[in-house]
Structure formats: structure tokens, C-alpha cells
Amino acid sequence: MQEEPSDVPVQQPEKGIPVEKIPETGELFDLVIPPGTPQSVIADVSRKYDIEVVERKERLHFANMDGDERILLAFRGKLSVMKELEPYFYSKVKEFIDRA
């Protein structure tokens, strides 16, 4: 899980997507959703936990994309929620893969 404190300014993506200011109610943390994650899994996690799905610019470091920046989805929430969400999320992804 990647941590992103809420007091760090968020960069605005190039395509004019508005950036929402994070309320100063405490630190919020991101769990980047791997590309290719099924929408059903993202929707399930979003309904089950008190989080929001956000867009986040990430620099990729694998294969032939070393250093490329992409806009990825991430779950954003309080640390206590994210610690509970992470194993559930990965178990749902594994369950989806095992069905295939």
C-alpha cells in the first residue's frame, strides 16, 4: 500500500480533470489499483468500505514503460480502513482470477 499524506499537493492531470482538495480531517492514504483490475471488484470494494476511488498520476517502472507516467485509479481513505481493505481487495482479485 502506498501512503500519500493529505497535506501533499496533488498534481493536476494534463487532460483538465479537476483536482479536489482533500479535507484537512487527517491523513488519507492511497492503494493504487493495478491496471486490468475488473470493474466488478472495484465496485464491490467501493460499496463495502468508506473510501473513494480517485485518479492518481504514477510513474511506471517495469517492462518497456520504465519512467512513463500514467493516470491510474486508487482507493483513498483513512489508514485504519485501508489496512482492512487491502487484504479483502487482493482476495477478491484472486477469487476473480481463480474463476477464469
One Martini backbone bead per residue (centre of mass of N, CA, C, O) as a GRO file, in nm:
protein
  100
    1MET     BB    1   0.097   0.036   0.023
    2GLN     BB    2   0.044   0.367  -0.048
    3GLU     BB    3   0.147   0.668   0.083
    4GLU     BB    4  -0.061   0.980   0.108
    5PRO     BB    5  -0.057   1.264   0.222
    6SER     BB    6  -0.289   1.533   0.247
    7ASP     BB    7  -0.060   1.779   0.243
    8VAL     BB    8  -0.005   1.703  -0.044
    9PRO     BB    9   0.006   1.812  -0.342
   10VAL     BB   10  -0.192   1.772  -0.620
   11GLN     BB   11  -0.166   1.683  -0.935
   12GLN     BB   12  -0.267   1.782  -1.244
   13PRO     BB   13  -0.392   1.658  -1.499
   14GLU     BB   14  -0.374   1.724  -1.838
   15LYS     BB   15  -0.705   1.680  -1.914
   16GLY     BB   16  -0.869   1.871  -1.699
   17ILE     BB   17  -0.891   1.737  -1.432
   18PRO     BB   18  -1.020   1.790  -1.144
   19VAL     BB   19  -0.902   1.892  -0.829
   20GLU     BB   20  -0.948   1.779  -0.510
   21LYS     BB   21  -0.963   1.886  -0.200
   22ILE     BB   22  -0.848   1.767   0.090
   23PRO     BB   23  -0.954   1.729   0.382
   24GLU     BB   24  -0.850   1.835   0.719
   25THR     BB   25  -0.904   1.526   0.887
   26GLY     BB   26  -0.649   1.388   0.789
   27GLU     BB   27  -0.495   1.123   0.680
   28LEU     BB   28  -0.453   0.995   0.353
   29PHE     BB   29  -0.467   0.687   0.161
   30ASP     BB   30  -0.321   0.485  -0.098
   31LEU     BB   31  -0.443   0.232  -0.335
   32VAL     BB   32  -0.329   0.101  -0.606
   33ILE     BB   33  -0.478   0.001  -0.900
   34PRO     BB   34  -0.438  -0.237  -1.103
   35PRO     BB   35  -0.420  -0.289  -1.411
   36GLY     BB   36  -0.713  -0.486  -1.496
   37THR     BB   37  -0.913  -0.450  -1.295
   38PRO     BB   38  -1.213  -0.532  -1.222
   39GLN     BB   39  -1.501  -0.355  -1.186
   40SER     BB   40  -1.640  -0.542  -0.978
   41VAL     BB   41  -1.421  -0.510  -0.759
   42ILE     BB   42  -1.426  -0.204  -0.727
   43ALA     BB   43  -1.728  -0.185  -0.654
   44ASP     BB   44  -1.725  -0.368  -0.406
   45VAL     BB   45  -1.523  -0.203  -0.236
   46SER     BB   46  -1.679   0.070  -0.247
   47ARG     BB   47  -1.933  -0.042  -0.090
   48LYS     BB   48  -1.784  -0.161   0.175
   49TYR     BB   49  -1.613   0.107   0.194
   50ASP     BB   50  -1.479   0.420   0.328
   51ILE     BB   51  -1.422   0.536   0.015
   52GLU     BB   52  -1.236   0.654  -0.270
   53VAL     BB   53  -1.214   0.698  -0.612
   54VAL     BB   54  -0.908   0.782  -0.775
   55GLU     BB   55  -0.684   0.978  -0.944
   56ARG     BB   56  -0.335   0.886  -1.037
   57LYS     BB   57  -0.015   0.977  -1.086
   58GLU     BB   58   0.222   0.743  -1.235
   59ARG     BB   59   0.530   0.591  -1.230
   60LEU     BB   60   0.666   0.349  -1.432
   61HIS     BB   61   0.873   0.026  -1.351
   62PHE     BB   62   0.834  -0.160  -1.632
   63ALA     BB   63   0.949  -0.286  -1.883
   64ASN     BB   64   0.877  -0.052  -2.152
   65MET     BB   65   0.776   0.182  -1.908
   66ASP     BB   66   1.015   0.330  -1.805
   67GLY     BB   67   0.890   0.639  -1.670
   68ASP     BB   68   0.611   0.638  -1.731
   69GLU     BB   69   0.310   0.823  -1.728
   70ARG     BB   70   0.007   0.745  -1.545
   71ILE     BB   71  -0.337   0.712  -1.503
   72LEU     BB   72  -0.463   0.594  -1.203
   73LEU     BB   73  -0.623   0.408  -0.980
   74ALA     BB   74  -0.755   0.470  -0.638
   75PHE     BB   75  -0.772   0.417  -0.308
   76ARG     BB   76  -0.920   0.643  -0.057
   77GLY     BB   77  -0.815   0.663   0.296
   78LYS     BB   78  -0.796   0.560   0.592
   79LEU     BB   79  -0.574   0.360   0.742
   80SER     BB   80  -0.767   0.160   0.884
   81VAL     BB   81  -0.925   0.095   0.623
   82MET     BB   82  -0.685   0.010   0.438
   83LYS     BB   83  -0.594  -0.237   0.612
   84GLU     BB   84  -0.867  -0.387   0.556
   85LEU     BB   85  -0.892  -0.366   0.241
   86GLU     BB   86  -0.641  -0.501   0.113
   87PRO     BB   87  -0.698  -0.810   0.159
   88TYR     BB   88  -0.976  -0.805   0.025
   89PHE     BB   89  -0.896  -0.713  -0.255
   90TYR     BB   90  -0.692  -0.948  -0.319
   91SER     BB   91  -0.902  -1.176  -0.281
   92LYS     BB   92  -1.094  -1.083  -0.513
   93VAL     BB   93  -0.887  -1.107  -0.739
   94LYS     BB   94  -0.821  -1.406  -0.698
   95GLU     BB   95  -1.110  -1.509  -0.735
   96PHE     BB   96  -1.135  -1.412  -1.029
   97ILE     BB   97  -0.895  -1.573  -1.145
   98ASP     BB   98  -0.992  -1.865  -1.051
   99ARG     BB   99  -1.254  -1.861  -1.241
  100ALA     BB  100  -1.097  -1.859  -1.532
   0.00000   0.00000   0.00000
